[in-house]
């Protein structure tokens, strides 16, 4: 899965779980911040210059031109990225987000 897809999922999942809209997502893997505006239904990734829109469990990443399924339960999230054709899951704990990308078979850590 692309880094920009993971960070968009982190932004939306965190907004849904916490009820607060983060202004940036820090990727420990990419070693950098990406600034966002918006909320869990309409977000804009300023680093990629792309919108992510949707509601419920269905989203569309305009930068990748691909759909994303995203389900939130408690502080956990999971779903499917149609661009990479891979599943993902993660946990939000305070300002930390742990993301597991099944396509990469690897964990990724983020901070919001």
CORWO-V847782 format. One record per pair of residues at least 24 apart in sequence whose C-alpha atoms are under 6 Angstrom apart, sorted by the first residue. I is the first residue (numbers start at 0). J is the second residue. D is the distance in whole Angstrom. If there is no record, write none. Layout:
BEGIN
[[I & J & D] [I & J & D]]
END
This chain:
BEGIN
[[0 & 83 & 5] [11 & 39 & 5] [14 & 39 & 5] [15 & 39 & 6] [16 & 74 & 6] [23 & 111 & 6] [24 & 110 & 6] [24 & 111 & 5] [25 & 109 & 5] [25 & 110 & 5] [26 & 109 & 5] [27 & 108 & 6] [27 & 109 & 6]]
END
